[in-house]
Amino acid sequence: MSEAFDVDSLAERLRRVQERVAEAARSAGRDPQQLTTIVVTKFHPASMVRELSELEVRDFGENRAQEAAAKASETSDLPLRWHFIGQLQTNKAKLVRGFASAVHSIDRPALADALGGDDRELDCFVQLNLTDDPARGGVARTELEPLAEHVLGTRGLRLRGVMAVAPLGEEPRRAFARVREASDALRTIARDADQISAGMSGDFEDAIAEGATHLRLGTAITGKRPDHA
Ligand SMILES: *Cc1c(COP(=O)(O)O)cnc(C)c1O
């Protein structure tokens, strides 16, 4: 998979990943059309977003508020949806609210409060932490339903489902099975919150097998990220 990031074109990598996504969906008995591939362009310039837009990509993911806001503004002539997928400080919530269609990383009630209160609805995912390390982002499993209830009670937020990142040191498929269990539990309190944001370049096939609806794919499509501080 890491063969030839530099010799393959962006279009070629995109096409191959799309084929793998469709194939994984079919093997799981799912309709590939029901999956949303979000291309994560963090650390890449707006020109790459533009190039991907010409290849009909519409959903983009970013994890840093300022960088994302700048890129969204540079490409505001394009019909794109921006997904915020990183840890977010409450003082940047309004900035993100300004350009994002969805925030995947709601990890505490204060963040929901900071993002809410608007009449326009913002799609939200509550992030489940699959590790014991609070620094990894997301809430512990026992906090998931209380956080979901909080989002449900916040004006301007529309709870779409659960988001997670597979931890190192566990079979991704097993980790994603835990996400599916959490998703099932979430749906008992919010029937429409049936989406699962899971799966990155190295593990998306396992995520699809466990019901992921939103894949967040960076390097498999963009190639290696430029060095950053
Ligand atoms: C960077 C990032 C991704 C994409 O990771 P790749 O391994 O490059 O596909 C997905 N989700 C989150 C939360 C990220 O920060």
The ligand as a MOL file (V3000), in Angstrom:
LIG
                    3D

  0  0  0     0  0            999 V3000
M  V30 BEGIN CTAB
M  V30 COUNTS 15 15 0 0 0
M  V30 BEGIN ATOM
M  V30 1 C -5.4470 12.1610 10.1050 0
M  V30 2 C -6.7230 11.5040 10.5270 0
M  V30 3 C -7.3330 10.5350 9.7080 0
M  V30 4 C -6.7400 10.0470 8.4100 0
M  V30 5 O -5.6460 9.2100 8.6830 0
M  V30 6 P -4.9020 8.3650 7.5330 0
M  V30 7 O -4.2250 7.2930 8.2690 0
M  V30 8 O -3.9830 9.3070 6.8550 0
M  V30 9 O -5.9550 7.8480 6.6200 0
M  V30 10 C -8.5330 10.0050 10.1390 0
M  V30 11 N -9.1140 10.3710 11.3030 0
M  V30 12 C -8.5480 11.2910 12.1140 0
M  V30 13 C -9.2300 11.6460 13.3940 0
M  V30 14 C -7.3360 11.8780 11.7570 0
M  V30 15 O -6.7800 12.7880 12.5660 0
M  V30 END ATOM
M  V30 BEGIN BOND
M  V30 1 1 1 2
M  V30 2 1 2 3
M  V30 3 2 2 14
M  V30 4 1 3 4
M  V30 5 2 3 10
M  V30 6 1 4 5
M  V30 7 1 5 6
M  V30 8 2 6 7
M  V30 9 1 6 8
M  V30 10 1 6 9
M  V30 11 1 10 11
M  V30 12 2 11 12
M  V30 13 1 12 13
M  V30 14 1 12 14
M  V30 15 1 14 15
M  V30 END BOND
M  V30 END CTAB
M  END
